[in-house]
Amino acid sequence: MCRWLAYCGPSLRLSDLLMRPDHSLIDQSRHATQNVETTNGDGFGVGWYGEDETPGLYRDTHPAWNDDNFRHLADHIHSRLFLSHIRAATGTPVQDTNCHPFSFENWLFQHNGSVPQFGKLKRRLMFDVDPELFPSIGGSTDSETLFFLALTFGLRDDPPAALARTMGHVERAREAAGIEQPIQFSACTTDGSRLWTVRYSSNNQSRTQYHSRHIHALRDIHGSYEAIPDGAVILLSEPLDELSEHWEAVPESSLLVVEDGTTTVSSFSPE
């Protein structure tokens, strides 16, 4: 499985969140505490929005803790909205095109989880992707397939409905194939202005997911947090420190939406 972080708010340097906190995403790549794997060293990526409508994208197969190029970039890139991901591969190759986040037009998508026995379902699910979208698939992961299925089912028009249709479609395929293992779907997507995350699994034992509660309290933990501005929202797989009272767990089977600095949580179920 993997770890990811998403930020939405006033512009700040990527390194203020991805590198400086005590338990930053870079630290989690070696020392994850709430994951199936402690080490997430099969690639790293970040997608960010600047002045253009479409996002910038940096992905590499280097472990996040050993990517000096990104360390230099992160100190100079400022963004109001970005997604970042560290990968622990679950059966597909370690290659650039399999690193998250995935992009299409103005959209980004990242995922922590798995479609069980994906090799058994891959052919059917790939055929279900809109033929006009199919040429844009660059890798071989279940995560990218889920992204393009969501686009097929209307992500650009109605993200909550599209994500619910995607999970319903994959759940039916899993059941039809007689696969008993559950789907794990802790995912985040954005159109460059809003964020949507889903925490879901077939067996109601989903991968961890949190959102920030007290930005002012976070500033007291470590000097790096002084740079986090008011109105910021952070979504992530596990907290940036050991003080979990500063973070609120996203409930099981939930959809979380971030818009204009406001976080809204509602129930989520496959359609």
Secondary structure, DSSP 8 states (H G I E B T S, - for coil): --EEEEEEEEEEEHHHHHTSSTT-HHHHHHH-SSSS-S---S-EEEEEE-SSSS-EEEEESS-GGG-HHHHHHHTT-EEEEEEEEE---SSS---GGGSS-EEETTEEEEEEEE-TTHHHHHHHHHHTS-TTTGGG--S--HHHHHHHHHHHTTTTT-HHHHHHHHHHHHHHHHHHTT--S--EEEEEEE-SS-EEEEEEETTS-----EEE--HHHHHHH-GGGGG--TT-EEEESS-SSS-GGGEEE--SSEEEEEETTEEEEEE----
